[in-house]
Each structure stands twice: as C-alpha cells, then as structure tokens.
Amino acid sequence: MNYQQTAKEIYNAVGGSENIQTVTHCVTRLRLTLKNQGKVDDEKVKTIPGVMGVMKKAGQYQVIMGNDVANYYRAFSKLGDFGSAPVASTEKKNIFEHLVETISGCMSPLIPALLGGGMIKVLLIILPLLGILNETSSTYAVLTFFGDAPFYFMPVMLAFTAAQKFGVTPMLAVAVGGIMLHPSFATMVTAGDPIDIFGLPITLASYGSSVIPILIMVWLMKYIEAFFNRIIPAVMKNLLQPLLVLLLSGVIALVVVGPLGTFAGQGLSAAVIWIQAKAGWLALGLMAAFMPLIVMTGMHWAFAPIFLIASPASPDVLILPAMLAANVAQGAAALAVSMKAKDKDLKQVAVGAGISALLAGVTEPALYGVTLKYKKPLYAAMIAGGLCGIFMGITGVESYAFAVPSLVALPQFINGSVDGNFINACIVAVASIIITFVLTWFFGIDEEVTIETAVLEVVESGSGDPKKVLAPVKGRVIPLEKVNDSAFSSKVMGQGIAIIPEEDTIVAPFDGTVSALFPTKHAIGLTSEANMELLIHVGIDTVELNGKYFESLVAVGDRVKAGQPLLTVDFAAVKAAGYDTVIPIVVTNSDSFIDVVPKDEMKTADYEEAILYVI
C-alpha cells in the first residue's frame, strides 16, 4: 500500500492543516477533529484508495482504514503539526450522548495496549494447558503482570487521553492518576484502617482498572486549572499553579470523586447483574443482536467497568459473551459476501475484513466496509448473534479474562480446565458462523457497482484488436433496452449501453475528435482514432431544455483525450425539471462491427472489467 499517497489524499480532501485540529487513531480508524466537517466531501474521501468508509461520531471525522491504520496514521502525522487542543462541538447532544462520546473518545487510543494485555492473558490460559508453561514458574509470574499492567494502570493512561480531550495539562492529570494508584495508598486500602487528609475522610477503594473516577476527575481539573490560572499572578504562576492544581485535585480525587465514580461503576455492574439474574437469556440475546450497533456508537465502553475486570473471581456474563457471538458473526457475514460478490475490490475487502473479525475480533472493517454498507449481511449477523446470545444466556457462558472475543481468544472462556463453559463458547462460535453464513447467502446482497473504467470494448469486423470505450460519466450501468425511449431501447440508432449518472461532468471515453455537438448541448458525437462513431445522449427529451443546465467545454473539431471534460450538467436541476437523466451511449456505426452484447449478460460489473463488447 502507498501509505504516503493515501494519507496525502485524505489530508487534502478534509481541508488540510487549515481545517484539521487533531489527529489520532484507534484499531481501524483515523480520528480527525475538524474545524468544519461541512467542508468535506464524504463521497470523495470514500473513493480514496485504502479508505473503507467514513463516519461522523463523537465530534470526530472518522476515516475507516482497517487493520493497517497505524501505518496510515504515521504517514498522515508527517503532513502537519496537528495540535491536541480540544474543539467545542456545535452539535447538540443530550447528557447520555456526551457521556458516550467522552468515554469512547478517551478509551479508543488505549485499545492497542488493552488488546496486547488481553492476548497475554489468553496465552497464560493456553500455555499451561499445553504443558508449555508451568504456573509456578517465574516466567508465568512475570507474564502475569505483563498482561495486568495495561488494565491496572488504565487510570494513568486515561488521565492522559482525557486531558487531551478536556484541555488539561496532561502531566498533571497523569500525576493525579498516579496518586490514585500509588503503592502506599494501595497498602492503606489493603490494611483497611481509616485514613484522612486535612481531617477529610478518604474512602478506602482500589482504583486499579477503573474508568469512571479518573474521567470525572480530569473533567473537574479543567475548571480547577482555569480557576487557578485566573487568580494566580503571572510572576508566580509557574510555581504555584502546578502545586495548587495537584494538591486540590489529589484531595478531591480521593475524598469525593474517586468514591463517587467507584459507586457509579459498581451501580452499573449491579444493574447488569440484576438484569442477567432476572432474564439472562433475553438480556444476552438482545446484547449480542445489537452489539454491532452498540459498537458503532462507542457505547460498549460505557460497560468498561464490567468487562475490563473479567477474571475467574468475577467473570463477565454479559458483554464479552455477547461480543463473541457478534464478532464471529460479522466475520462470517463478510466472508459470505466475499464469495457471493462479483466486484473484485469488494471480494478483497470482505476477505480481509472477515479474517480480522474472526481471528482478532476487530469488526470495524467488516461492519463499515461490508455489512453496514449492504445491510442484508448486517441483518443476518444480528439474527445469528441474537439466537446464539439466547443460547449463552440459558447455558450461562462466562468469560474469565478480558480479550476481544474471537476464535483465537476462545481460551478466555476456560476456567482452569476445559469444561462445559468452554464447550458452550465453542458451540456459540461455530453456530454463529454457520447461521450467519447461511442467512447472508440466502438474503443475498444488493450489489450495485459504480463504473469508472471500460464500458465498451469494440472489435472491428475481421479484427481481433479490441477498441475500448471508457465510461464518460460515473454511474450505474444498465442495458440499453431499459432506457425509456424507443429510439434507444429498440437500438435503431445503434447498439450500446446506458448509464444513470452520479456526477455532473461528462468526459471523453477515448482519444478522438468531437464530430458533433448539438446547439442544445444535450448530446455530443465523437469519432475515435479507429473510426468508431459514438453518440453520448445526456438525458431523455432534454432537448426541450434548450441548453438550460448544460455547459459545453469543447467545440466541433476539437481533439480530445480520454478523461478530458466535455460537458457539465446540473443533473439535480434536470431531474427537478421532470426529465430522465439516463445517458444512452450508442455506437452509431454499429454496422461496421459484428455485434454489441453485454458481457455475460451482467447488469453490474467490476471496476476493471468491460461491460459490453462490440465484436
């Protein structure tokens, strides 16, 4: 992949440094904060090589790149000095939307570290079972804290990402996270003896792996910093501001915010556990079915206090089991699309996306690049996820470690030995794949391919040398017989093809000469260097517009090159005026050739494939 070229095209498409505020990335997406998202042409961004899709969420312009996003990010970062100052969003959101946006925006940069730690935990399950690693060895003990570190020190990492989001001095926020995790404080918590600071009681709570307390604290630090910045004289600011901010923030964190955040997390966990106890099969079925939509909103991070502490002592019975069914379903749907699709590019994207979801649990490429785009595969995955979720709820499947659920991470459902829980998890994985694949194959996909390359290949009578005609406009190809005009559909004017346009510029389909240009500009005749005569008729009955909404860029006798603009048309206005915008493309001297037939009688085609042959 040409990372530099793709990054440059994205950079230009979103408005360059003048419009870019910040740039970061998660597992699959470039996440850009733009001054004005309205300036960006989403469709143009989607056509850039390597781009799988675009999403606007959480105040960010997210460009979906797939598993190779880190390389694109590195190339993108070299194009400018993108700051980390927060940008106020003009989009109105309710409290819940703000909460989801905040948690998602702060958690996303942590995903690589959490994935790494989670997979180490999975290895610590697999290796002892295979007899490769002894649980009493020092290697096992060291790898244990390797896997635990990203989770235990999550408040420190979140302090940094939250500081960037809220505009707080990052290292002061990190220091407050360090206060909440300091070994001395942890020892006091373990001892259980009452402690206080300045007479204020400190709640004995462990903040390792916690999410909510540090997010609330860093948000408050935004106002604490602003307050001291306003009242401290400039001459003393460098000395006093860090002192007072750290002191006051540390006290508030341990006395007020920490306990409140802990109780909030415990409350959410208790609510989920209660729902699971009362109607576990229904809760898990709904969670598994709607997990793709939950992931789209980033709301799954709101459940972080539940699934990040998954362990044999406190297994997760809802989020991670639901994600197992949903993740492998997305992978199976993508693989089914790869086998059913005709478009070569779609096949390649779907294969990669399917493997990513099945083996790594990274579903964004499948979700945004395949299933969401074609909808029916998404419905198939949601149905399979829901059915498998109900099965898991009935059988009580539990996850004993946090790792993004996938086929590779199935050992996270093992608790010491291979038992019924692990077998049921395997059954879910297999069933989700089979059901999704079958449903996707049965539902099919509404594949409409936009043609930008050859639409005709002309072969002169007695010759085996094809003469290509490129698509003069971007759009959907249809047979000439479907044009709502008997002069074209009956082929009395010649054989050819038609395109329903999606853009306003008509370009030359080959190197040649402009042989005719109607005064009303609604049709143009071209003659190729091989003496093929081609008529491009823009719309049906558009001669009645008398040139309105049309502009010609060439004149009769002009030499043109393939891809050179010939006409511009305001198709929206033409359509609003009540005219059909279909564009018949006819070889008017068809008698000079053997025949013009649709290739394999296909209505759609690959980008690199001819649609019709003139033989």
C-alpha positions as CSV (number, residue, x, y, z in Angstrom):
1,M,0.0,0.0,0.0
2,N,1.1,3.6,-0.7
3,Y,0.5,5.0,2.7
4,Q,2.0,8.4,1.9
5,Q,-0.2,8.9,-1.2
6,T,-3.3,7.8,0.6
7,A,-2.6,10.0,3.6
8,K,-1.9,12.9,1.3
9,E,-5.2,12.5,-0.5
10,I,-7.1,12.2,2.8
11,Y,-5.3,15.3,4.1
12,N,-6.3,17.3,1.0
13,A,-9.8,16.0,1.0
14,V,-10.5,17.1,4.6
15,G,-9.2,20.6,4.1
16,G,-5.5,20.3,5.1
17,S,-4.0,22.0,8.2
18,E,-6.4,24.9,7.9
19,N,-9.3,22.6,8.8
20,I,-7.6,19.9,10.9
21,Q,-7.4,20.4,14.7
22,T,-6.3,17.0,16.0
23,V,-5.5,13.6,14.6
24,T,-5.3,10.2,16.4
25,H,-6.3,6.7,15.6
26,C,-7.8,3.5,17.1
27,V,-7.5,0.0,15.8
28,T,-9.2,0.6,12.5
29,R,-9.9,4.4,12.1
30,L,-8.1,7.6,11.6
31,R,-9.9,10.0,14.0
32,L,-9.8,13.6,13.0
33,T,-11.2,16.6,14.8
34,L,-12.0,19.2,12.1
35,K,-12.9,22.9,12.4
36,N,-15.7,22.4,9.9
37,Q,-16.9,19.0,8.8
38,G,-19.2,20.6,6.4
39,K,-16.3,21.4,4.1
40,V,-15.5,17.8,3.4
41,D,-17.0,15.8,0.5
42,D,-17.6,12.4,2.1
43,E,-18.0,10.7,-1.2
44,K,-14.7,11.9,-2.4
45,V,-13.0,10.6,0.7
46,K,-14.6,7.2,0.3
47,T,-13.1,6.9,-3.2
48,I,-9.5,7.3,-1.9
49,P,-7.6,4.0,-2.2
50,G,-7.4,2.3,1.2
51,V,-10.4,4.1,2.7
52,M,-13.2,1.7,3.7
53,G,-15.7,4.2,4.8
54,V,-16.4,7.4,6.7
55,M,-18.3,8.0,10.0
56,K,-19.0,11.2,11.9
57,K,-19.3,10.4,15.6
58,A,-18.3,11.8,18.9
59,G,-17.4,15.2,17.4
60,Q,-14.8,13.4,15.2
61,Y,-14.5,12.8,11.5
62,Q,-13.6,9.1,11.4
63,V,-11.9,7.6,8.3
64,I,-12.1,3.8,8.4
65,M,-8.8,2.3,7.2
66,G,-8.8,-1.3,8.6
67,N,-6.1,-3.1,10.5
68,D,-3.3,-1.2,8.7
69,V,-4.4,2.2,10.2
70,A,-1.2,2.7,12.2
71,N,0.8,3.0,9.0
72,Y,-1.6,5.5,7.5
73,Y,-1.5,7.5,10.8
74,R,2.3,7.7,10.7
75,A,2.2,8.9,7.1
76,F,-0.6,11.4,8.0
77,S,1.3,12.8,11.0
78,K,4.2,13.8,8.8
79,L,1.9,16.2,6.8
80,G,1.5,18.7,9.6
81,D,1.8,19.7,13.2
82,F,-1.6,18.8,14.5
83,G,-2.3,20.0,18.0
84,S,-4.2,18.4,20.8
85,A,-6.3,21.3,21.9
86,P,-10.0,20.3,22.3
87,V,-12.6,21.6,19.9
88,A,-16.0,22.6,21.0
89,S,-18.6,20.8,19.0
90,T,-21.6,22.7,17.7
91,E,-23.7,19.6,17.6
92,K,-26.4,19.5,20.2
93,K,-26.2,16.3,22.4
94,N,-28.0,15.1,25.5
95,I,-26.2,14.0,28.6
96,F,-26.1,10.4,27.6
97,E,-24.6,11.2,24.2
98,H,-22.0,13.4,25.9
99,L,-21.1,10.6,28.2
100,V,-20.8,8.0,25.4
101,E,-18.7,10.5,23.4
102,T,-16.4,11.1,26.2
103,I,-15.8,7.5,27.2
104,S,-15.4,6.4,23.6
105,G,-13.0,9.3,22.7
106,C,-10.8,8.6,25.7
107,M,-10.8,4.8,25.5
108,S,-10.1,4.5,21.8
109,P,-6.4,5.3,21.9
110,L,-6.0,2.7,24.7
111,I,-7.2,-0.2,22.6
112,P,-3.8,-1.4,21.3
113,A,-2.5,-1.6,24.8
114,L,-5.6,-3.4,26.1
115,L,-5.5,-5.8,23.1
116,G,-1.9,-6.6,23.9
117,G,-2.5,-7.2,27.6
118,G,-5.6,-9.2,26.9
119,M,-3.9,-11.6,24.5
120,I,-1.1,-12.1,27.0
121,K,-3.8,-13.2,29.5
122,V,-5.1,-15.6,26.9
123,L,-1.6,-17.0,26.4
124,L,-1.4,-17.6,30.2
125,I,-4.5,-19.8,29.8
126,I,-3.3,-21.7,26.7
127,L,0.3,-22.3,27.5
128,P,-0.2,-24.1,30.9
129,L,-3.0,-26.3,29.3
130,L,-0.5,-27.3,26.5
131,G,2.2,-28.1,29.2
132,I,4.5,-25.4,27.7
133,L,4.5,-23.2,30.8
134,N,4.3,-24.0,34.5
135,E,2.0,-21.9,36.6
136,T,4.6,-21.9,39.4
137,S,7.4,-20.6,37.3
138,S,8.8,-17.1,37.4
139,T,8.1,-16.7,33.7
140,Y,4.4,-17.2,34.4
141,A,4.5,-14.7,37.3
142,V,6.3,-12.1,35.1
143,L,3.9,-12.6,32.2
144,T,1.0,-12.2,34.6
145,F,1.9,-8.6,35.4
146,F,2.8,-8.0,31.8
147,G,-0.9,-8.8,31.0
148,D,-2.2,-7.0,34.0
149,A,-0.3,-3.7,33.5
150,P,-2.4,-2.1,30.8
151,F,-5.5,-2.7,32.8
152,Y,-4.2,-1.9,36.3
153,F,-2.6,1.4,35.1
154,M,-5.6,2.3,32.9
155,P,-6.4,5.3,35.1
156,V,-3.0,6.8,34.3
157,M,-3.4,6.2,30.6
158,L,-7.0,7.5,30.6
159,A,-5.7,10.6,32.5
160,F,-3.5,11.4,29.5
161,T,-6.2,10.9,26.8
162,A,-8.9,12.6,28.9
163,A,-6.5,15.6,29.5
164,Q,-6.2,16.0,25.7
165,K,-9.9,15.9,25.3
166,F,-10.7,18.3,28.1
167,G,-7.7,20.7,27.6
168,V,-6.0,19.9,30.9
169,T,-2.2,19.8,31.3
170,P,-1.5,16.2,30.5
171,M,1.2,15.5,33.0
172,L,-0.8,17.0,35.9
173,A,-3.6,14.7,35.0
174,V,-1.3,11.7,34.8
175,A,0.1,12.7,38.3
176,V,-3.4,12.6,39.7
177,G,-3.9,9.1,38.2
178,G,-0.6,8.1,39.8
179,I,-1.9,9.4,43.2
180,M,-5.0,7.1,42.9
181,L,-2.8,4.1,42.2
182,H,0.2,4.8,44.4
183,P,1.6,1.7,46.2
184,S,1.4,3.4,49.6
185,F,-2.3,4.2,49.1
186,A,-2.9,0.6,47.9
187,T,-1.3,-0.7,51.0
188,M,-3.5,1.5,53.2
189,V,-6.6,0.2,51.3
190,T,-5.5,-3.4,51.9
191,A,-4.9,-2.7,55.6
192,G,-8.4,-1.3,56.0
193,D,-7.5,1.2,58.7
194,P,-9.4,4.6,58.4
195,I,-7.3,7.4,56.9
196,D,-7.9,11.1,56.2
197,I,-6.3,14.2,54.8
198,F,-6.7,17.5,56.5
199,G,-9.4,15.9,58.5
200,L,-11.4,14.8,55.5
201,P,-12.1,11.1,55.4
202,I,-10.7,9.1,52.5
203,T,-12.8,6.2,51.2
204,L,-10.7,3.0,51.0
205,A,-11.2,2.0,47.4
206,S,-8.9,0.4,44.8
207,Y,-8.8,2.3,41.6
208,G,-6.8,-0.2,39.5
209,S,-8.5,-0.8,36.2
210,S,-11.2,1.8,37.0
211,V,-12.6,4.1,34.3
212,I,-15.2,6.5,35.6
213,P,-13.3,8.0,38.6
214,I,-10.4,9.3,36.6
215,L,-12.6,10.6,33.7
216,I,-14.7,12.6,36.2
217,M,-11.6,13.9,37.9
218,V,-9.8,15.1,34.8
219,W,-13.0,16.8,33.7
220,L,-13.1,18.7,37.0
221,M,-9.4,19.6,36.6
222,K,-10.4,21.6,33.5
223,Y,-12.2,24.0,35.9
224,I,-9.6,23.8,38.7
225,E,-6.8,24.8,36.3
226,A,-8.9,27.6,34.8
227,F,-9.6,28.9,38.3
228,F,-6.0,29.0,39.5
229,N,-4.9,30.3,36.1
230,R,-7.2,33.2,36.6
231,I,-6.3,34.2,40.2
232,I,-2.6,33.5,40.4
233,P,-0.3,36.4,39.3
234,A,1.7,35.7,36.2
235,V,5.0,36.1,38.1
236,M,4.1,33.2,40.5
237,K,2.1,31.1,38.0
238,N,4.9,28.6,37.1
239,L,5.5,27.8,40.7
240,L,2.1,28.0,42.4
241,Q,-0.3,26.7,39.7
242,P,1.1,23.1,39.4
243,L,1.3,22.9,43.2
244,L,-2.2,24.1,43.9
245,V,-3.8,22.1,41.0
246,L,-2.1,18.9,42.0
247,L,-2.8,19.3,45.7
248,L,-6.5,20.2,45.3
249,S,-7.1,17.7,42.6
250,G,-5.5,14.9,44.6
251,V,-7.6,15.7,47.6
252,I,-10.9,15.8,45.6
253,A,-9.9,12.6,43.8
254,L,-9.5,10.6,47.0
255,V,-12.2,12.2,49.1
256,V,-15.0,12.9,46.7
257,V,-14.7,11.9,43.0
258,G,-13.0,8.5,43.5
259,P,-15.7,7.1,45.8
260,L,-18.5,8.5,43.6
261,G,-17.0,7.1,40.5
262,T,-16.4,3.7,42.1
263,F,-20.0,3.6,43.4
264,A,-21.3,4.6,39.9
265,G,-19.3,1.7,38.3
266,Q,-20.5,-0.7,41.0
267,G,-24.1,0.5,40.4
268,L,-23.8,-0.1,36.7
269,S,-22.3,-3.6,37.3
270,A,-25.0,-4.4,39.9
271,A,-27.8,-3.3,37.5
272,V,-26.4,-5.5,34.7
273,I,-26.0,-8.4,37.1
274,W,-29.6,-8.0,38.3
275,I,-30.9,-8.0,34.7
276,Q,-28.8,-11.0,34.0
277,A,-30.2,-12.8,37.1
278,K,-33.8,-12.0,36.2
279,A,-33.8,-12.6,32.4
280,G,-30.3,-13.6,31.5
281,W,-31.2,-15.3,28.2
282,L,-33.2,-12.3,27.0
283,A,-30.5,-9.7,28.1
284,L,-27.7,-11.7,26.5
285,G,-29.7,-12.3,23.3
286,L,-30.5,-8.6,22.9
287,M,-27.0,-7.5,23.7
288,A,-25.5,-10.0,21.2
289,A,-28.0,-9.0,18.5
290,F,-27.5,-5.2,18.9
291,M,-23.7,-5.3,19.6
292,P,-22.8,-4.1,16.1
293,L,-25.0,-1.0,16.6
294,I,-23.6,-0.5,20.2
295,V,-20.0,-0.7,18.8
296,M,-20.9,1.9,16.1
297,T,-21.9,4.4,18.9
298,G,-19.0,3.6,21.1
299,M,-21.5,2.8,23.9
300,H,-19.8,-0.5,24.6
301,W,-17.1,1.4,26.5
302,A,-19.8,2.5,29.0
303,F,-19.7,-1.1,30.2
304,A,-15.9,-1.0,30.7
305,P,-16.2,-1.3,34.5
306,I,-17.8,-4.7,33.9
307,F,-15.7,-6.4,31.3
308,L,-12.3,-5.0,32.0
309,I,-12.1,-6.7,35.4
310,A,-13.1,-10.1,34.0
311,S,-11.4,-12.9,35.9
312,P,-12.1,-16.3,37.5
313,A,-13.2,-14.4,40.6
314,S,-15.6,-12.1,38.8
315,P,-16.3,-13.5,35.3
316,D,-18.2,-11.4,32.8
317,V,-21.5,-13.0,31.9
318,L,-22.9,-10.4,29.5
319,I,-20.6,-8.1,27.5
320,L,-17.8,-10.4,26.4
321,P,-20.0,-13.5,25.7
322,A,-22.3,-11.2,23.6
323,M,-19.3,-9.9,21.7
324,L,-18.1,-13.4,20.9
325,A,-21.4,-14.2,19.1
326,A,-21.5,-10.8,17.4
327,N,-17.8,-10.6,16.4
328,V,-17.6,-14.0,14.7
329,A,-21.0,-13.3,13.0
330,Q,-19.6,-10.2,11.5
331,G,-16.6,-12.2,10.2
332,A,-18.8,-14.9,8.7
333,A,-21.1,-12.3,7.0
334,A,-18.0,-10.7,5.4
335,L,-16.7,-14.0,4.2
336,A,-20.1,-14.9,2.7
337,V,-20.1,-11.6,0.9
338,S,-16.6,-12.2,-0.4
339,M,-17.8,-15.4,-2.0
340,K,-21.1,-14.1,-3.3
341,A,-19.9,-10.7,-4.6
342,K,-19.0,-10.1,-8.3
343,D,-16.9,-7.0,-7.6
344,K,-13.2,-7.9,-7.2
345,D,-12.5,-5.0,-4.9
346,L,-15.4,-5.9,-2.7
347,K,-14.2,-9.5,-2.6
348,Q,-10.8,-8.4,-1.4
349,V,-12.1,-6.0,1.2
350,A,-14.6,-8.6,2.5
351,V,-12.0,-11.4,2.8
352,G,-9.6,-9.2,4.9
353,A,-12.5,-7.8,7.0
354,G,-13.8,-11.3,7.7
355,I,-10.5,-12.7,8.8
356,S,-9.9,-9.7,11.0
357,A,-13.3,-10.2,12.8
358,L,-12.9,-14.0,13.1
359,L,-9.3,-14.1,14.3
360,A,-8.7,-10.8,16.0
361,G,-12.2,-9.7,17.0
362,V,-11.7,-6.4,15.2
363,T,-15.1,-5.9,13.5
364,E,-14.9,-2.3,12.2
365,P,-13.6,-3.3,8.7
366,A,-16.4,-5.8,8.3
367,L,-19.0,-3.5,9.8
368,Y,-18.2,-0.4,7.9
369,G,-16.7,-1.9,4.8
370,V,-19.2,-4.7,4.1
371,T,-22.2,-5.5,6.4
372,L,-23.5,-2.0,7.1
373,K,-22.9,-0.9,3.5
374,Y,-25.1,-3.8,2.1
375,K,-27.5,-4.1,5.1
376,K,-28.7,-7.6,4.5
377,P,-25.4,-9.2,5.8
378,L,-25.8,-7.0,8.9
379,Y,-29.3,-8.3,9.5
380,A,-28.0,-11.9,9.1
381,A,-25.3,-11.2,11.6
382,M,-27.7,-9.6,14.1
383,I,-30.1,-12.5,13.8
384,A,-27.4,-15.1,14.4
385,G,-25.9,-13.1,17.3
386,G,-29.3,-12.8,18.9
387,L,-30.0,-16.6,18.7
388,C,-26.6,-17.5,20.0
389,G,-26.9,-14.9,22.7
390,I,-30.1,-16.6,23.9
391,F,-28.3,-19.9,24.0
392,M,-25.4,-18.4,26.0
393,G,-27.9,-16.9,28.5
394,I,-29.6,-20.2,29.0
395,T,-26.3,-22.2,29.4
396,G,-24.6,-19.4,31.5
397,V,-21.5,-18.9,29.4
398,E,-18.9,-16.8,31.3
399,S,-15.6,-15.1,30.3
400,Y,-12.7,-15.3,32.7
401,A,-10.4,-12.8,31.1
402,F,-10.6,-9.6,29.1
403,A,-9.6,-10.2,25.5
404,V,-11.6,-9.0,22.4
405,P,-13.6,-12.2,21.8
406,S,-12.6,-14.1,18.6
407,L,-11.7,-17.6,17.5
408,V,-8.1,-17.0,18.7
409,A,-9.3,-15.7,22.1
410,L,-11.7,-18.6,22.9
411,P,-9.4,-19.7,25.8
412,Q,-10.7,-16.7,27.7
413,F,-13.7,-18.9,28.4
414,I,-11.6,-21.6,30.1
415,N,-11.5,-21.5,33.9
416,G,-8.6,-23.8,34.8
417,S,-9.7,-26.7,32.7
418,V,-11.7,-27.4,29.6
419,D,-15.3,-27.7,30.8
420,G,-18.9,-27.2,29.8
421,N,-18.4,-23.4,29.7
422,F,-15.6,-23.5,27.1
423,I,-17.5,-26.2,25.1
424,N,-20.6,-24.0,25.0
425,A,-18.5,-21.0,23.9
426,C,-17.1,-23.1,21.1
427,I,-20.6,-24.1,20.1
428,V,-21.7,-20.5,20.0
429,A,-18.7,-19.6,17.8
430,V,-19.4,-22.3,15.3
431,A,-23.2,-21.8,15.3
432,S,-22.8,-18.1,14.9
433,I,-20.5,-18.6,11.9
434,I,-22.8,-21.2,10.2
435,I,-26.1,-19.4,10.8
436,T,-24.7,-16.0,9.6
437,F,-23.1,-17.5,6.5
438,V,-26.2,-19.4,5.5
439,L,-28.5,-16.4,6.2
440,T,-26.2,-14.0,4.3
441,W,-26.1,-16.4,1.4
442,F,-29.8,-16.7,1.4
443,F,-30.5,-13.0,1.8
444,G,-28.0,-12.0,-0.8
445,I,-26.5,-8.6,-1.3
446,D,-27.9,-5.7,-3.4
447,E,-24.6,-5.2,-5.2
448,E,-24.6,-2.1,-7.4
449,V,-21.2,-1.3,-8.8
450,T,-20.3,2.2,-9.9
451,I,-18.4,2.0,-13.2
452,E,-15.4,4.2,-13.8
453,T,-13.5,2.2,-16.3
454,A,-14.1,0.5,-19.6
455,V,-17.8,0.1,-20.5
456,L,-17.3,-0.9,-24.1
457,E,-14.7,-2.9,-26.0
458,V,-15.0,-2.6,-29.7
459,V,-13.6,-5.1,-32.2
460,E,-13.6,-4.2,-35.9
461,S,-15.0,-6.8,-38.3
462,G,-12.3,-9.3,-39.2
463,S,-10.0,-8.0,-36.4
464,G,-9.1,-9.3,-33.0
465,D,-7.8,-6.0,-31.7
466,P,-10.3,-4.6,-29.1
467,K,-11.1,-0.9,-29.0
468,K,-12.1,0.3,-25.6
469,V,-14.7,2.9,-24.7
470,L,-14.3,4.2,-21.2
471,A,-17.3,5.3,-19.1
472,P,-17.9,9.0,-19.9
473,V,-19.6,9.6,-16.5
474,K,-19.5,7.9,-13.1
475,G,-22.7,6.0,-12.5
476,R,-24.7,2.8,-12.6
477,V,-24.7,0.8,-15.9
478,I,-28.0,-0.5,-17.3
479,P,-28.8,-2.3,-20.6
480,L,-29.8,0.0,-23.4
481,E,-33.1,-1.9,-23.6
482,K,-34.1,-0.4,-20.3
483,V,-33.9,3.2,-21.5
484,N,-37.3,4.8,-21.5
485,D,-37.1,5.9,-25.2
486,S,-37.8,3.5,-28.1
487,A,-35.3,5.2,-30.3
488,F,-32.6,3.9,-28.0
489,S,-34.2,0.8,-26.4
490,S,-35.0,-0.6,-29.9
491,K,-31.4,0.1,-31.0
492,V,-32.5,1.7,-34.2
493,M,-29.8,4.3,-33.6
494,G,-27.2,1.7,-32.9
495,Q,-26.2,-0.7,-30.2
496,G,-24.5,0.3,-26.9
497,I,-25.2,0.8,-23.2
498,A,-26.6,3.4,-20.8
499,I,-25.5,4.9,-17.5
500,I,-27.5,6.5,-14.7
501,P,-25.2,9.4,-13.8
502,E,-23.9,10.1,-10.3
503,E,-21.7,13.1,-11.1
504,D,-22.2,16.3,-13.2
505,T,-19.2,16.0,-15.6
506,I,-19.2,14.1,-18.9
507,V,-15.7,13.2,-20.1
508,A,-14.2,11.8,-23.3
509,P,-14.4,8.0,-23.3
510,F,-11.4,7.7,-25.7
511,D,-8.9,9.6,-27.7
512,G,-10.6,11.1,-30.7
513,T,-12.4,14.1,-32.3
514,V,-15.6,16.0,-31.5
515,S,-17.6,15.3,-34.6
516,A,-20.9,16.7,-33.5
517,L,-22.2,19.0,-30.7
518,F,-25.9,19.8,-30.7
519,P,-26.8,23.5,-30.1
520,T,-28.8,22.5,-27.1
521,K,-25.7,20.8,-25.7
522,H,-27.7,17.7,-24.6
523,A,-25.8,15.4,-26.9
524,I,-22.3,15.1,-28.3
525,G,-20.8,12.9,-31.1
526,L,-17.3,11.6,-31.0
527,T,-15.2,9.7,-33.5
528,S,-12.3,7.5,-32.3
529,E,-9.0,7.1,-33.9
530,A,-10.3,3.7,-35.1
531,N,-13.2,5.5,-36.8
532,M,-15.8,4.3,-34.3
533,E,-18.6,6.8,-34.1
534,L,-20.1,7.3,-30.6
535,L,-23.2,9.3,-29.5
536,I,-23.5,10.4,-25.9
537,H,-27.0,11.5,-25.3
538,V,-27.5,13.2,-22.0
539,G,-31.0,12.5,-20.7
540,I,-34.3,11.8,-22.4
541,D,-36.2,14.6,-24.1
542,T,-33.7,17.1,-22.6
543,V,-33.6,18.9,-26.0
544,E,-36.6,20.7,-24.6
545,L,-34.5,22.5,-22.1
546,N,-32.8,24.3,-25.0
547,G,-29.4,24.2,-23.3
548,K,-30.5,25.2,-19.8
549,Y,-28.4,23.5,-17.1
550,F,-25.9,22.3,-19.8
551,E,-22.4,23.8,-20.4
552,S,-20.1,22.6,-23.2
553,L,-16.4,22.7,-22.7
554,V,-15.3,21.7,-26.2
555,A,-16.3,22.6,-29.8
556,V,-16.8,20.6,-33.0
557,G,-13.4,19.6,-34.5
558,D,-11.6,19.7,-31.2
559,R,-9.2,16.8,-30.5
560,V,-9.8,15.2,-27.1
561,K,-8.0,12.8,-24.8
562,A,-9.7,10.1,-22.7
563,G,-10.9,11.6,-19.5
564,Q,-11.0,15.2,-20.8
565,P,-14.2,17.0,-19.6
566,L,-16.7,17.6,-22.5
567,L,-19.8,18.8,-20.8
568,T,-21.0,19.8,-17.3
569,V,-24.7,19.2,-16.4
570,D,-26.7,20.2,-13.4
571,F,-28.4,16.8,-13.1
572,A,-30.2,17.7,-9.9
573,A,-31.9,20.6,-11.8
574,V,-32.6,18.5,-14.8
575,K,-34.3,15.9,-12.7
576,A,-36.2,18.6,-10.8
577,A,-37.5,19.9,-14.1
578,G,-39.0,16.4,-14.7
579,Y,-36.6,14.9,-17.1
580,D,-35.0,11.4,-17.1
581,T,-31.2,11.8,-16.6
582,V,-30.2,8.4,-18.0
583,I,-27.3,8.7,-20.6
584,P,-27.5,6.3,-23.6
585,I,-24.1,5.7,-25.1
586,V,-24.5,4.4,-28.7
587,V,-22.1,3.2,-31.3
588,T,-24.0,4.8,-34.3
589,N,-21.9,2.9,-36.9
590,S,-22.6,-0.5,-35.3
591,D,-22.9,-2.0,-38.8
592,S,-19.2,-1.6,-39.2
593,F,-18.8,-4.1,-36.4
594,I,-20.1,-7.6,-35.8
595,D,-22.2,-7.1,-32.7
596,V,-22.5,-5.3,-29.3
597,V,-23.5,-7.6,-26.4
598,P,-23.5,-7.3,-22.6
599,K,-20.7,-9.3,-21.2
600,D,-22.2,-12.5,-19.7
601,E,-25.5,-10.5,-19.6
602,M,-24.4,-8.9,-16.4
603,K,-26.2,-5.7,-15.1
604,T,-23.2,-4.8,-12.9
605,A,-19.5,-5.2,-13.3
606,D,-16.1,-5.0,-11.7
607,Y,-14.3,-1.7,-11.9
608,E,-11.6,-3.3,-14.1
609,E,-14.0,-5.2,-16.3
610,A,-15.6,-4.3,-19.6
611,I,-19.4,-4.2,-19.6
612,L,-20.1,-4.5,-23.3
613,Y,-18.2,-5.9,-26.2
614,V,-18.6,-4.6,-29.8
615,I,-17.4,-7.6,-31.8
